Amino acid sequence: MVLTPLGLAVAAAAGNLAGAMALVRHERRGLKVIELSLAFGAGFMLAVVLVGVLPRVFRQAGPDVALYVLGGYLAVHLAQHVVVPHFHFGEETHSVSATASASALVGLSLHSFFDGVAIASGFLTSAGLGMLLFFAVLLHKLPEGVAIASVTLAGGQTRRRAIAAAGVLGLATVLGALLTEGAEALQQHGLALSAGVTLYVAASNLVPEFQAKRSWALPVAFFGGALALVLLQVLLEGAGL
């Protein structure tokens, strides 16, 4: 079977639904695994950006492309922590207003859109980089699904609407991949923009979420994620990807 950016975007989007389903069904063991995937994903995503994406972006487009990386980083901060009054990754345990839950969906949809852009623009560079970015996106889709489902429930909505909210994030990811394949601007600058987005999600969203928790497994998962990226990159290069 030939892997395509669109197909992988759909597969990554399914992670949003899986995380939301675990939350609404109160699958505590599943949520614990998702917590570990959050830490593992943070390490993997940081390594993808710093080792896999940025060197290629600067080599191909030059130092001026740093403005697009910065723009991606700032755009997510604006969407998630200025436009959205209350948001964090992980399970929401306090009641929030319906407006807050709706604004969280809007904020997360922006970064979910760039998840799809990342996968598609990575494949435009090389199949190997596209696969690495797919794994990075998939790893944080699970806690993202938990986050949007929990904040939707905390806003007084039903379980069905919580799952639907996760589905909206998945659709935004698919849309990002679709538009990248047809929009010249995203083909040229999408990888740099998504690098900034991914860097923000990993360093400013995911790392603080587990940093204060007392658990030896979380830092082990974090460092393991970074190491896994390095090893996976070596394997992909060995396979000619």
Secondary structure, DSSP 4 states (H G I P E B T S, - for coil): ----HHHHHHHHHHHHHHHHHHHHTT-HHHHHHHHHHHHHHHHHHHHIIIIIIHHHHHHHH-GGGHHHHHHHHHHHHHIIIIISSS--SS---S---HHHHHHHHHHHHHHHHHHHHHHHHHHHH-HHHHHHHHHHHHHHHHHHHHHHHHHHHHTT--HHHHHHHHHHHHHHHHHHHHHHHH-HHHHHHHHHHHHHHHHHIIIIIIHHHHHTS--THHHHHHHHHHHHHHHHHHHHHHTT-
